[in-house]
Amino acid sequence: MSVRATLKACFEAGLVRSGVPALHRVARAGRALVLAYHNVVPDSCPPFGDRSLHLPRRLFVRQLECLLATHTVVPLEEMLVPRPGRGPRAAITFDDGYRGAMLIGVPELAKRGLPATLFVVPDFVGQGPFWWDALATERGVDPVLRAREVRSWAAGQGLPTGPVPEWALVASEDELRGATRHAGIMLASHTWTHPNLARLTGGELREELRRPLAWLRERFTSVIPWLSYPYGLATPAVEAAVREAGYTAALVLGGGQFSPARVNRWAVPRETIPSGLSHNGFVIRSSGL
């Protein structure tokens, strides 16, 4: 472990032992927190792809147990309803529709009776991998380019792609349907092809927003009209298009806790939970610090 990592670990441990995160939760009991996950993989799975997205099962379980001890976990669609004085609330979300999230993460949620919302990219359902997992190197790649543009760029540069385990592929329709058989598991839209919506206009933007919602409603009953912005990016014009497309709320990345009575429902904050986050780091981050 590097000196920097050691100092960080010591700081996190000291902060948790001081009781500051617990006091902060109490002081901000009326606020809400949406957690953003991507994938859950077996503990024996070697590192691959974008490592920050693929959380080992044991760490996911430990985080769930921690969350149960400190928060009331509620369905995402309840997060915008103010409920002062009832303690901190949290909602669990997953982006991208990874197989590991469906086959490993959802059963762990179901064992504990926890609700969650899974944001799906229909154009990738039953396929994959995503470019950020397949490319051997991402050096020089603009992370907000559309997936097909990145693949084309990588092919033109002669960049090799690396193999990924089955957990990093995208769940099939049957696997999505199996996940929603668990009480409290809902599906929602992550656009049709996972583009940077801020770069789209007109018909292309409308297609990315309306098509996935229609696709989900045609196939599943456990669907909510929420959107997770790819890469967490949006603009006022995109927010207006989301509203016009029939969504009731949308999620960005960053911002942490929020007040349900004051939040912009077309840019609801989420707290990203990366794979490399320590347990003490999770305690601190989930407290709203």
Secondary structure, 3 states (H helix, E strand, C coil): CCHHHHHHHHHHHHHHHHCHHHHHHHHCCCCEEEEEECEEECCCCCCCCCHHHEEEHHHHHHHHHHHHHHCEECCHHHCCCCCCCCCCEEEEEEECCEHHHHHHHHHHHHHCCCCEEEEECHHHCCCCCCHHHHECCCCCCCCCCCHHHHHHHHHHHCCCECCCCHHHCECCHHHHHHHHCCCCEEEEECCCCCCCHHHCCHHHHHHHHHHHHHHHHHHCCCEEEEEECHHHCCCHHHHHHHHHCCCCEEEEEEECCECCCCCCCCCEEEEECCCCCCHHHHHHHHCCC
